[in-house]
Amino acid sequence: MSGIRVRSLTKAYGRLPVLHGIDLDVQPGEVVGLIGPNGAGKTTLMSCVIGFLRPDGGEVSIDGRASDEIDIRRRTGFVPERMNFDRRASGRAFLRYMARLAEVPREEVNARVDTLLDRLGLSDAGKRLLGQYSRGMLQRIGMCQALVREPDFLFLDEPTSGLDPNGVFLVRDLIAEQKRRGAAVLLNSHQLAEVEKVCDRVVFLNKGVIALDELLRDATKIVIAITLLPGSFDPAAINAVDNVVTATVASEDEIAQLVARVVGTGAGVIDVRRRTTDLESIFRGNA
């Protein structure tokens, strides 16, 4: 599986240019966040990659093939910000229909649907009509349909929109599960805190161009910040700025070893956390 590849992508609506030569890659097992101000072209870009819109120029491929090929569509999951449902169908009937469209083997459909309803906290609502669902429940059923065939390529457009905190936590866990499974995930969201928590890399789109492509997490290194109790350490022995020691390590074992060494000097450790890129600063600086 070669992932998602976009080269020199352009798109205009009539005389209004929206995308100006976008290059983008999302590798298997990678979660990439797409952020930017309103009107930057994020939804247009995602729609072109999925195959809902035809680009004016450039190339889009998924696993080396056109994104609108039937076989690629079968391996693709998509959660739009808002879905249009037949509100007269029950949640379970809707998922059964989507599973059959995705060509889930007939003998596996019921088990797959029941598993997804349970995983998304909708088991008790499966028999209810979609017209009786709240906004958050509709968002959850939308996530169910995207995962019905365990896609290799997952596109999420504001997946936590309308969700309560428990729903947000659930989506966060589901994204992590898809990453571990090896899926390539492209996430479009204005929720910067969630992007920081789930994404490996962030692409900042502004006025139809990529203004920044920033790595948030590197599997080969971990940046940590150790906050010390003021006055509890010798500044000559410990290099701290504003009572914070910043270090780069290669594993969680090295984090434990470093903290033990700091504590061994007599310093009081009051906080240890991983440090990631400050997306709010990126957004303010590029918007």
N, C-alpha and C positions, 0 to 999 in steps of 0.2 A: 504494500500500500504506500503510494508516494505522496499522499496528502493533497492539499489545496494549493494551486498555483495561479497567480494572476500577474499578467505582464502588460504594461502600457495601456491599461483600461481607460477608455473615455466614454462619456455618456452625456447627452444633452437632451433637454426637453424643448423641442422647437429650436428657438434661437438662444435659449438659456443653457449655457454649459454648466454641468454639475460635477463631473469627474474629469480630472486632467492628468491622464497617464499614470494610473495607480499600479504599483508593484506590491504584491503581498504573497507571503507563503505561510501556511499553517501545516505543521508536520504532524504525523500520527502521534498521539499521546501528548499533544500540546494544546493548551487553552490560551487563546489569544483574545484580548479585549479590544474592542473598537470603541473609542471615545471621541468626543468632539462636540462643539456647540450645535444647537438646532440649525438645520439647513446646511450642514457641512457635507452631506452626501452619504452618511452612514447607511441608511436604509436602502438607498439606491445602489450602493456598492454591494450590500448583502444580496439584494434582489438580482443583481447581475451575476453574482457568483453562483447563486442557486439555480439560475436559469429562468426566473420569472420575468426578467427584462432582458432585452437583447442589447448588448453594448454597441456603440457606434464604431469603436475601434479597439484593438488590443486582443489579448487572448485570455481565456479562462479554462482551466482544466482541473479535474478532480480525479486523482489516481491515474493521471495521464490521458484522460478521456474527457469528452464534452460533458458538461454538467447536466445537460438535459437528456442524456442517453437513459433509456429505461433502466438498465442495470445499475447505473449510478444513482438514479432516483430511488431505487429500492434500498440502497445502502445509505440514504440521506434522511436525517430527521430535521424538522424545522418547527420552531415555536415562534409564531408572530406575536407582536405586542397585543393584538386583539384578533381573535378568530371569529369567523361567522359560522355559527352552528345551526343545524336544524333543531330548534328548541323543542320540537315534538318528540324527539328521540330520547331514550334514556341514556345515561352515561355509559352503561354497559353495552347497549346496542350500538352506540356510536363507536366504541372501541372495537367491538367485534367487526363492524363494517370496515374500519381503518385497517385492522389486522388482515382481513381478507384482501383488501386493496394492495397491501404490502406483500401479499402472497405468503403469509405465515401458514405453514402446513395446517390443514383443516383440523387434524387431531390435536394440534397444540394451541389452537386459538383460545379456547375457554381458560386453560391454565395460564396462558400469557396475560390475558385480560384480567383475571383474578389477581395475579401477582402484581400487576401494575396498579390496579385500584387499591390494593392493600399498601403498596409501597408509597403511594401518594396520599394516603389517609382518606380514601374515598370509598372504602368497602361498603359502608352503611348507606352511601348515596348512589350506589351503582344502579339501583332500580328506579331512581327518581328521574324525572324529565329534566333535560338540560335547561329548559325554561324556568325551572325552580332553583337553579344553581346561582350562588353569589358570584361576584366578579372573581374572587380568589379561587373558588371551586372551578370555574371555567378555565382559569389559568393552569390549574393543576391537571385538569383533564386534557388540556392542550399539551402539557408535558408528557402525559401518558401516551398520546398518539404519536409523538415524536420518537418515543423510545420503544414502540411496539415491536420493531424488528431489530433492536439492538444495533443502531446505525454506526457505520464507520466514520461518518461525517455529520456533525451536529451543528446546526445554526440556531442561535438563540437571540431573539430581538426583544429586549426588555423582559426577560423571563420572570422577574420578581414583581412586575407591575401588578398592583392590586392585592399582593399577598401580605398576610399578617407575619409577625416575626417567626412563628413556627414554620410557615410556608417558605420564608426566605432561607431559614436554616436547612430545610429539606432540599431545596433547589441547590444550595451550596454543596450538600453531601452528594447529590446526584451528579453534579458536574465533576466532582472529584472521582466518583465511581466510573464515569465515562472516560476520564483521563487514564485511570489505571487500566481500563479495558483496552486502551490503545486508540480510542477515537480522537479525531481531529475536531476541535471545538472552536467555533468563532462566535464570540459573545458581543452583542451591541447593547450598551447600557449607559445610563446617566448616573447610576448608583456607584460612585467612585469607590466607596468603602467595600462594596461587594466585589468590584473588579480587582481591587488589591488583594482580597482574600482568596480568589479562585484562579486568577490568571497567571500564567508564566511570563507573558509578554503583553505589552499594551501598544497599540497603534493609535496615534492621535491624528485624526482627520480634520482638516480645517480648509474651508473654501475649495473643496474638491481635490486637495493634495494631501499627502502624508507629511505632516510637519515634524513628526517624531516617531521613532520606533524604538521602544525602551524595554530592556529585559528587566523583569521584576524578580525573577527567581532563576538562579543558576544551580543546577544539580551538583556542580563541582565546588561551590563555595557558599558559605552562609555568613552574612554580615549580622553581628549581634551588638547590642548596646547593653552594658552593665551599669546600672545606676547605683552609686555608692552613697552611704549615709554621710552627709557633710561633717567634716572634722574627724572622721573615723579612720583616715588613711594618711600615709606619708606621701605628699606630692612628689618627693624626690624618688620614691620607690615605685609609684604607680602613675602612669601617664593618663590623667583624666582631664577632660575639658568640661567645665561646669558640672563636676562630680559624675561624669559619664565616661566610661571606658568603652571605646569602639574597637572591635576586632573582627577579622575575617578568619573563619575556620572551615574545615572540610567536612565535618560530620557532627552529629549530636554528641558523640563521645568526646570530641574535642571541646565542645561547649562546656560539658561537665568538668573536664579537666581544668579548663581555664578559670571557671568560677571557683573551683577548689583552690587553685593557686592564689587567686585574689583574696579569698577568705582566709587562707593560710597566713597572709601578711598581717591579719588583724583587722582588715577593712570590713565594714558592715555593708553587705549587699542587700539592697531593698527592692531591686527589680532587674529582671533579665528578659530581654525580648529580641526577636529577630527584627532587623531593620529592612524595610522595603522602600522602593521609590515612592516619594510623596506625590501622588497623582493630583492632588489639589493644586500643588505648586506648578505642576506641568500644565494643568488645565488653565490656570490663571495666566501663566507665562505665554501660552500659545493661542489662547482664545482671541 
